[in-house]
Amino acid sequence: MGTNQDYKNRALASLEGKWGTAAITALIFFGLSEGISFLVTTPMGEGAMGYSTQGIWELLCLPLGWGFSVYFLNLIRNEDISYGRLFDGYKDFVRIFLAEFLIVLAVFIGCILLIVPGIIAGLMFSQTEFILKEDKEIGAIDAMKKSMKMMEGHKSELFWLTLSFIGWFLLCILTIGIGFLFLGPYFGTTMAHYYEDLKKEQALV
């Protein structure tokens, strides 16, 4: 496995000449998942109706989140990165939705239990999305189990790689969120490269 800087350098190299497409992809994703949610729920206020509508919309956007994550696996492999790839999760809705929902649920329950278990759950299941993309036949739960197996001995490693983006995250907040159009692709591409190395390592075991 590489160093944090190695993965970031490889991500930047993969994004060279593709920043525009990646940023527009991020704009579409954030616009649909966050922008529409804000526009629809804000007029409803903070009552039960507003929260319920927001919750339903976020659930419907789970396959879109999957599409955004695995989009960057296509990018580093020089495969199809047309904007339509964002919506691939809806073509396999049940399997993708179930996996995304179970991961969110596991992380949520873990966070209730003093935060740390939620972080561990997120790290354990971090490769599930890529696994689902690569194996069209594997079920949601089996994909999660495979991710757990792949992440044995690697959770702290991925934690520090993820944490290394905290400075960029804070900087994006100062840009009123505009910076996330570039941080999203940068982070996603980094995670895709990490998965590729992790998969190669597992194949050698």
JOWO-V50625 format. One line per field, one symbol per residue. ss: DSSP state (A for helix, B for strand, O for the rest). psi: psi as a letter, one per 20 degrees, with the letter a starting at -180 (. if undefined). burial: + if it has 24 or more other C-alpha atoms within 12 Angstrom, else -. A space follows every 10 residues. Layout:
BEGIN
ss: ???
psi: ???
burial: ???
END
This chain:
BEGIN
ss: OOOAAAAAAA AAAAAOOOAA AAAAAAAAAA AAAAAAAAAA AAOOOOOAAA AAAAAAAAAA OAAAAAAAAA AAAAAAOOOO OOAAAAAAAA AAAAAAAAAA AAAAAAAAAA AAOOOAAAAA AAAAOOOAAA AAAAOOOOOA AAAAAAAAAA OOOOAAAAAA AAAOOAAAAA AAAAOOOOOA AAAAAAAAAA AAAAAAAAAA AAAAO
psi: qarghghggh ghghipijgg gghhghgggh gghgghgghg hghiakahgg hgggggghgh ighhhghggi hihggijkap kqhhhhjhhi ilgggggggg ghgggggggh hhlkgghggg ghggjhiggh ghghoihqrg ghhghhgggh jpjighghgh gghijhghgh hhhhjkihhi hhhghgghhg hghggggggg ghhi.
burial: ---+--++-+ ++-++--++- -+++++++++ -+++--+--- +--------- --++--++++ ++++++++++ ++++++---- +-+-+++++- -++-++++++ ++++-++--- --------++ ++++++++++ +++-----++ ++++++++-+ +--++--++- ++--+---+- ---------+ ++++++++++ ++++++++-- -----
END
